[in-house]
């Protein structure tokens, strides 16, 4: 039994550095990063999930949240028209689109049921430069679909379907966290 405990401790000691390295990237010193606020192109389709957001609010939300998250990694985000720092982050585009789709459900002895649901797609493109030279470009997307729930009624043997909701703010938060991780890691590798 003692041998088993010893092996468990050894595995934990070996795994802890690996797991902790998957988290946030800490730069060795406070490092300034110029966030180019003139280049952000934000665009939206229309749709019930996107109608409460606009270009200015989205740009402000991303810049504010990104600044806060980057500080945790010892990155000091500086905005404005131009700041003379080695590192420059350009968020080239943020694009939202919303589409209506359908899902098919075939409950037993009830025939085919078509459920209408919304899908929101977020595409983000950003790039990191050092001393005017491109280090890396990233393009990624995040797709969220309304969940489908099956409810039963005491008055019918067939289920009734309803849909959940999509959080555009949560989609943006995941996007900002991705930017934070990728940019911080590249900055650390290029100090």
Residue, then its C-alpha position, 0 to 999 in steps of 0.5 A: x500500500x505504501x508503494x502505491x501512495x509513493x507512486x501516486x505522489x510521483x505522478x502528481x509531482x510530474x503532472x502538476x507542472x504539465x497541467x499548470x503550464x496549460x494555463x495562463x502564460x506569465x511573461x517574465x517582466x511587464x511588457x507593453x503591447x500596443x492595441x491598434x484601436x483604429x484597425x478593428x472592423x466589426x460587422x453584424x448580420x441582423x437577428x434577435x441575438x445580434x440586435x442588442x449589440x453594435x460596432x462601438x459596444x463590441x469594440x469597447x467590450x473586447x478592448x476592455x476585457x482583453x486589457x484586463x485579461x492581459x494584465x494577468x499575464x504581465x502584459x500592459x495593453x496600451x491604446x490610442x492612435x499610436x504607441x511606440x512599443x515593440x509589440x503591436x496587436x491588430x484585431x483585423x475583424x470581428x464578424x457576427x452572423x445569425x442564421x435560422x436552421x432546422x433540426x429533425x426529431x423522430x419521436x416514437x409513434x409521433x412522426x417527424x418533427x422539424x424544430x426551427x433554431x437559430x445559429x450564431x457564428x463569430x469569426x475573428x481575425x487578429x495579428x501580432x507584430x514585433x518591431x513592425x514585422x509580422x509574428x503570427x496571424x490567427x483566424x478562428x470561428x466560434x459557432x453556437x446553436x440554440x439547444x433543443x429541449x424535449x418536454x412532455x405534456x400530460x395531454x399528449x403522448x408526443x413530446x413538445x420541443x423548445x429551444x434554449x438561448x445563445x449568449x453573444x457575450x459568452x461567445x465574445x468572452x471565449x474569443x477574448x480568452x483565445x486572443x489572450x492565450x495565443x498573443x501572450x504565448x507568442x510574446x513570451x517566445x519572442x521577448 
